[in-house]
Amino acid sequence: MSKISKAYREAAEKVDKTRLYTPLEAAKLAKETSSKKQDATVEVAIRLGVDPRKADQMVRGTVNLPHGTGKTARVAVFAVGDKAEAAEAAGADVVGSDDLIERIQGGFLDFDAAIATPDQMAKVGRIARILGPRGLMPNPKTGTVTPDVAKAVADIKGGKINFRVDKQANLHFVIGKASFDEKSLAENYGAALDEILRAKPSSSKGRYLKKVVVSTTTGPGIQVDPSVTRNFAEA
């Protein structure tokens, strides 16, 4: 444990806590402060100036990261007939209807995203309490309730991510792996931030982006200048 603590402490010393970094600088520093023993995930946490308790200030959406996430998502699809066949052909990892719902009720959750055709949603509603808290509940707003399940599977497999503000007004999302070059990480960050800015509720007053932190799963947090909303891949 002391060895891990020492490595983390040395990594944290490279980060100037009084400074706001550009997205490109933060991406480079995240790579430098990540553990060399594994290809850590690079994550972003944003504190928003919204009140999630108000229905008109719920921020959510999707974005196709230009460089993907570095991980091939496992996708579950609720569909039958031709739609089920289309989902399987598109690369869905598990496809079903009542049988899949029963597996999930029994504890099966080995997937990162779930898609459903509209006719399946009444059934899927039975497991909303299981899927909802894990961010896995299909939703029309995120394109995961759709008759075109093949496209939805391809989008998610290709690097599409969902974002949703939590009860504390925070957003968390992945922008890649530490093995990515810093420009790719910065461009992924920029693509996500563009969508988050587009999703700003009209009823939100004051500063929208209050705090932005980039980190790897094994490294310290790096504060990013929230006023940088363009030219993300520039120092």
VOPAGU-2260 file (C-alpha; in pm, 1 decimal, decimal comma):
REM VOPAGU-2260
SITE   aa  ch    i         X         Y         Z
SITE  MET   A    0       0,0       0,0       0,0
SITE  SER   A    1     284,5     241,3      85,0
SITE  LYS   A    2     432,7     184,2    -258,9
SITE  ILE   A    3     101,3     276,2    -423,9
SITE  SER   A    4      64,1     580,0    -199,1
SITE  LYS   A    5     415,2     697,7    -284,3
SITE  ALA   A    6     350,7     663,2    -657,8
SITE  TYR   A    7      24,1     852,9    -626,7
SITE  ARG   A    8     188,6    1122,7    -415,5
SITE  GLU   A    9     462,0    1169,4    -675,3
SITE  ALA   A   10     200,2    1193,3    -949,3
SITE  ALA   A   11      -3,4    1447,5    -751,3
SITE  GLU   A   12     305,0    1665,6    -705,6
SITE  LYS   A   13     315,2    1718,2   -1082,7
SITE  VAL   A   14     -24,7    1888,5   -1072,1
SITE  ASP   A   15     -41,9    2258,7    -982,4
SITE  LYS   A   16    -358,7    2279,3    -770,9
SITE  THR   A   17    -372,6    2658,5    -810,8
SITE  ARG   A   18    -380,4    2646,2   -1189,9
SITE  LEU   A   19    -650,5    2591,1   -1449,9
SITE  TYR   A   20    -514,7    2388,1   -1741,1
SITE  THR   A   21    -623,0    2390,3   -2104,4
SITE  PRO   A   22    -789,7    2066,3   -2220,4
SITE  LEU   A   23    -474,6    1967,9   -2412,3
SITE  GLU   A   24    -248,7    2037,7   -2112,5
SITE  ALA   A   25    -481,9    1842,1   -1884,9
SITE  ALA   A   26    -486,5    1546,1   -2124,0
SITE  LYS   A   27    -106,6    1541,9   -2139,1
SITE  LEU   A   28     -77,8    1566,0   -1760,7
SITE  ALA   A   29    -337,7    1291,2   -1710,9
SITE  LYS   A   30    -122,9    1061,4   -1924,6
SITE  GLU   A   31     191,9    1156,4   -1730,6
SITE  THR   A   32      31,5    1099,5   -1389,8
SITE  SER   A   33    -139,2     771,8   -1477,4
SITE  SER   A   34     -11,0     440,4   -1346,2
SITE  LYS   A   35     220,7     271,8   -1594,9
SITE  LYS   A   36     101,1     -71,6   -1480,8
SITE  GLN   A   37    -231,3     -48,5   -1663,8
SITE  ASP   A   38    -399,6     141,4   -1945,2
SITE  ALA   A   39    -616,6     355,5   -1721,3
SITE  THR   A   40    -942,4     515,8   -1829,6
SITE  VAL   A   41    -942,7     895,4   -1864,1
SITE  GLU   A   42   -1251,5    1049,6   -1706,1
SITE  VAL   A   43   -1408,6    1394,2   -1680,7
SITE  ALA   A   44   -1617,3    1529,1   -1393,2
SITE  ILE   A   45   -1809,2    1854,3   -1438,8
SITE  ARG   A   46   -2001,1    2052,0   -1176,1
SITE  LEU   A   47   -2291,0    2228,5   -1346,3
SITE  GLY   A   48   -2479,4    2540,0   -1242,9
SITE  VAL   A   49   -2819,2    2370,0   -1253,7
SITE  ASP   A   50   -3073,3    2241,4   -1003,4
SITE  PRO   A   51   -3142,0    1877,3   -1101,8
SITE  ARG   A   52   -3443,6    1872,1    -870,0
SITE  LYS   A   53   -3622,2    2087,5   -1127,6
SITE  ALA   A   54   -3749,4    1892,5   -1427,1
SITE  ASP   A   55   -3656,4    2172,0   -1668,3
SITE  GLN   A   56   -3292,8    2168,3   -1551,0
SITE  MET   A   57   -3217,1    1801,4   -1614,6
SITE  VAL   A   58   -2911,1    1781,3   -1840,9
SITE  ARG   A   59   -2870,5    1463,4   -2041,5
SITE  GLY   A   60   -2766,7    1360,1   -2389,4
SITE  THR   A   61   -2537,4    1153,0   -2605,8
SITE  VAL   A   62   -2221,5    1215,2   -2805,6
SITE  ASN   A   63   -2021,4    1015,6   -3055,5
SITE  LEU   A   64   -1659,0    1054,4   -2948,1
SITE  PRO   A   65   -1445,5    1105,0   -3262,0
SITE  HIS   A   66   -1174,2     872,7   -3130,4
SITE  GLY   A   67   -1396,1     630,3   -2938,3
SITE  THR   A   68   -1356,0     536,0   -2573,0
SITE  GLY   A   69   -1082,9     276,1   -2611,8
SITE  LYS   A   70   -1326,1      12,4   -2493,7
SITE  THR   A   71   -1576,8    -188,5   -2693,4
SITE  ALA   A   72   -1901,9    -159,2   -2502,4
SITE  ARG   A   73   -2110,4    -467,8   -2431,5
SITE  VAL   A   74   -2464,2    -401,4   -2554,5
SITE  ALA   A   75   -2791,6    -568,3   -2452,9
SITE  VAL   A   76   -3094,0    -534,7   -2680,5
SITE  PHE   A   77   -3460,2    -595,6   -2597,7
SITE  ALA   A   78   -3620,4    -699,6   -2926,2
SITE  VAL   A   79   -3796,2    -986,5   -3101,3
SITE  GLY   A   80   -3827,3   -1118,2   -3455,1
SITE  ASP   A   81   -3654,6    -929,4   -3736,7
SITE  LYS   A   82   -3537,6    -656,8   -3496,7
SITE  ALA   A   83   -3365,6    -915,1   -3277,8
SITE  GLU   A   84   -3193,4   -1062,4   -3582,4
SITE  ALA   A   85   -3082,4    -714,4   -3693,5
SITE  ALA   A   86   -2939,4    -643,5   -3348,0
SITE  GLU   A   87   -2743,0    -968,4   -3348,7
SITE  ALA   A   88   -2611,0    -897,9   -3698,7
SITE  ALA   A   89   -2497,1    -551,7   -3583,6
SITE  GLY   A   90   -2292,0    -706,6   -3303,7
SITE  ALA   A   91   -2516,7    -690,5   -2997,0
SITE  ASP   A   92   -2375,3    -903,8   -2716,0
SITE  VAL   A   93   -2706,6   -1026,7   -2578,7
SITE  VAL   A   94   -3053,6   -1006,7   -2733,8
SITE  GLY   A   95   -3387,7   -1112,3   -2590,8
SITE  SER   A   96   -3722,3   -1013,7   -2447,0
SITE  ASP   A   97   -3892,5   -1187,2   -2152,9
SITE  ASP   A   98   -3599,3   -1426,9   -2127,2
SITE  LEU   A   99   -3347,9   -1140,8   -2101,5
SITE  ILE   A  100   -3564,5    -961,4   -1845,6
SITE  GLU   A  101   -3571,8   -1276,9   -1632,2
SITE  ARG   A  102   -3191,8   -1306,4   -1652,3
SITE  ILE   A  103   -3153,2    -945,8   -1537,1
SITE  GLN   A  104   -3399,6   -1003,9   -1251,4
SITE  GLY   A  105   -3176,0   -1296,2   -1156,8
SITE  GLY   A  106   -2868,0   -1074,2   -1136,1
SITE  PHE   A  107   -2729,3   -1066,3   -1491,7
SITE  LEU   A  108   -2580,6    -722,0   -1561,5
SITE  ASP   A  109   -2283,3    -801,8   -1782,4
SITE  PHE   A  110   -2339,7    -515,6   -2027,7
SITE  ASP   A  111   -2255,5    -145,3   -2055,1
SITE  ALA   A  112   -2559,8     -19,3   -2246,2
SITE  ALA   A  113   -2914,8    -132,0   -2319,3
SITE  ILE   A  114   -3132,7     -69,3   -2623,4
SITE  ALA   A  115   -3500,4    -150,8   -2674,3
SITE  THR   A  116   -3752,6    -135,1   -2954,2
SITE  PRO   A  117   -4057,4      77,4   -2859,5
SITE  ASP   A  118   -4286,3    -226,9   -2836,0
SITE  GLN   A  119   -4062,9    -378,9   -2566,4
SITE  MET   A  120   -4064,8     -82,5   -2326,9
SITE  ALA   A  121   -4376,0    -190,7   -2134,2
SITE  LYS   A  122   -4192,9    -511,3   -2045,8
SITE  VAL   A  123   -3858,8    -340,0   -1980,9
SITE  GLY   A  124   -4038,0    -112,2   -1734,5
SITE  ARG   A  125   -4056,9    -411,2   -1498,8
SITE  ILE   A  126   -3680,4    -387,0   -1443,5
SITE  ALA   A  127   -3654,4      -6,7   -1436,7
SITE  ARG   A  128   -3553,1     -19,0   -1069,1
SITE  ILE   A  129   -3259,3    -239,4   -1162,8
SITE  LEU   A  130   -3147,2     -60,7   -1479,1
SITE  GLY   A  131   -3227,9     300,2   -1383,8
SITE  PRO   A  132   -2982,2     351,8   -1094,5
SITE  ARG   A  133   -2705,1     202,9   -1309,4
SITE  GLY   A  134   -2772,8     435,6   -1601,8
SITE  LEU   A  135   -2878,3     140,6   -1818,8
SITE  MET   A  136   -3247,8     213,6   -1872,0
SITE  PRO   A  137   -3329,3     261,5   -2242,9
SITE  ASN   A  138   -3455,8     613,1   -2315,5
SITE  PRO   A  139   -3581,9     781,2   -2635,4
SITE  LYS   A  140   -3380,8    1096,3   -2551,2
SITE  THR   A  141   -3054,1     905,0   -2570,6
SITE  GLY   A  142   -3150,0     711,5   -2882,0
SITE  THR   A  143   -3169,6     380,9   -2697,0
SITE  VAL   A  144   -3542,5     333,3   -2753,0
SITE  THR   A  145   -3561,5     299,7   -3129,2
SITE  PRO   A  146   -3691,3      75,0   -3407,2
SITE  ASP   A  147   -3347,5     101,5   -3572,7
SITE  VAL   A  148   -3164,5    -118,0   -3324,1
SITE  ALA   A  149   -2885,2    -199,3   -3570,0
SITE  LYS   A  150   -2781,1     167,6   -3593,6
SITE  ALA   A  151   -2806,2     212,3   -3217,4
SITE  VAL   A  152   -2580,4     -89,6   -3159,1
SITE  ALA   A  153   -2329,0      35,7   -3417,2
SITE  ASP   A  154   -2325,2     384,5   -3261,1
SITE  ILE   A  155   -2256,7     255,0   -2911,2
SITE  LYS   A  156   -1994,9       7,6   -3029,8
SITE  GLY   A  157   -1831,9     292,6   -3222,9
SITE  GLY   A  158   -1782,0     517,8   -2920,2
SITE  LYS   A  159   -2116,9     676,8   -2844,0
SITE  ILE   A  160   -2150,1     772,9   -2477,9
SITE  ASN   A  161   -2437,0     898,8   -2265,1
SITE  PHE   A  162   -2415,2    1175,9   -2007,5
SITE  ARG   A  163   -2663,4    1268,1   -1737,2
SITE  VAL   A  164   -2644,0    1511,8   -1447,3
SITE  ASP   A  165   -2675,8    1348,1   -1104,6
SITE  LYS   A  166   -2856,9    1473,9    -794,4
SITE  GLN   A  167   -2551,2    1676,2    -690,6
SITE  ALA   A  168   -2540,0    1856,2   -1029,8
SITE  ASN   A  169   -2233,5    1659,2   -1142,9
SITE  LEU   A  170   -2168,1    1496,6   -1480,1
SITE  HIS   A  171   -1923,9    1209,1   -1525,9
SITE  PHE   A  172   -1809,9    1063,1   -1857,1
SITE  VAL   A  173   -1516,5     884,6   -2021,3
SITE  ILE   A  174   -1301,4    1040,1   -2296,0
SITE  GLY   A  175   -1061,5     753,1   -2364,6
SITE  LYS   A  176    -760,4     566,5   -2233,8
SITE  ALA   A  177    -421,3     683,0   -2106,3
SITE  SER   A  178    -268,2     518,1   -2414,2
SITE  PHE   A  179    -445,9     772,4   -2639,7
SITE  ASP   A  180    -235,1    1067,5   -2754,9
SITE  GLU   A  181    -324,6    1393,7   -2581,9
SITE  LYS   A  182    -473,1    1549,5   -2897,1
SITE  SER   A  183    -723,9    1264,0   -2933,4
SITE  LEU   A  184    -821,1    1295,9   -2566,8
SITE  ALA   A  185    -864,2    1673,1   -2603,2
SITE  GLU   A  186   -1075,7    1629,6   -2916,4
SITE  ASN   A  187   -1296,4    1372,6   -2742,2
SITE  TYR   A  188   -1332,9    1615,1   -2450,1
SITE  GLY   A  189   -1427,5    1891,0   -2692,7
SITE  ALA   A  190   -1691,2    1680,3   -2866,5
SITE  ALA   A  191   -1851,6    1595,0   -2531,7
SITE  LEU   A  192   -1835,7    1953,7   -2404,8
SITE  ASP   A  193   -1999,5    2083,7   -2722,8
SITE  GLU   A  194   -2299,2    1857,6   -2657,9
SITE  ILE   A  195   -2313,1    1950,2   -2289,1
SITE  LEU   A  196   -2316,2    2319,8   -2379,9
SITE  ARG   A  197   -2592,7    2255,0   -2632,8
SITE  ALA   A  198   -2791,5    2080,5   -2359,2
SITE  LYS   A  199   -2783,1    2384,7   -2128,6
SITE  PRO   A  200   -3135,5    2445,1   -1994,9
SITE  SER   A  201   -3278,6    2786,6   -2081,5
SITE  SER   A  202   -3388,4    2818,4   -1718,2
SITE  SER   A  203   -3030,3    2779,6   -1589,1
SITE  LYS   A  204   -2896,2    3112,3   -1462,1
SITE  GLY   A  205   -2541,2    3215,5   -1377,8
SITE  ARG   A  206   -2232,4    3010,5   -1459,0
SITE  TYR   A  207   -2318,9    2684,6   -1631,5
SITE  LEU   A  208   -1977,1    2516,8   -1616,5
SITE  LYS   A  209   -1869,2    2568,1   -1256,0
SITE  LYS   A  210   -1581,5    2322,2   -1229,4
SITE  VAL   A  211   -1416,3    2074,3   -1466,6
SITE  VAL   A  212   -1173,1    1803,1   -1355,3
SITE  VAL   A  213    -989,0    1550,0   -1571,7
SITE  SER   A  214    -827,0    1241,8   -1418,9
SITE  THR   A  215    -742,7     881,6   -1485,5
SITE  THR   A  216    -878,8     599,7   -1272,3
SITE  THR   A  217    -534,2     575,8   -1110,9
SITE  GLY   A  218    -423,2     939,9   -1108,1
SITE  PRO   A  219    -493,2    1274,4    -937,9
SITE  GLY   A  220    -753,9    1527,3   -1048,4
SITE  ILE   A  221    -647,7    1804,1   -1287,0
SITE  GLN   A  222    -861,9    2119,3   -1302,6
SITE  VAL   A  223    -949,5    2239,1   -1652,1
SITE  ASP   A  224   -1033,4    2598,9   -1739,5
SITE  PRO   A  225   -1413,0    2588,8   -1792,4
SITE  SER   A  226   -1397,7    2905,0   -2003,7
SITE  VAL   A  227   -1215,3    2716,5   -2282,3
SITE  THR   A  228   -1505,5    2611,2   -2503,7
SITE  ARG   A  229   -1334,0    2595,1   -2843,6
SITE  ASN   A  230    -997,4    2504,5   -3000,5
SITE  PHE   A  231    -974,1    2219,5   -2750,7
SITE  ALA   A  232    -667,0    2056,9   -2906,7
SITE  GLU   A  233    -455,1    2371,3   -2870,7
SITE  ALA   A  234    -223,4    2436,5   -2577,5
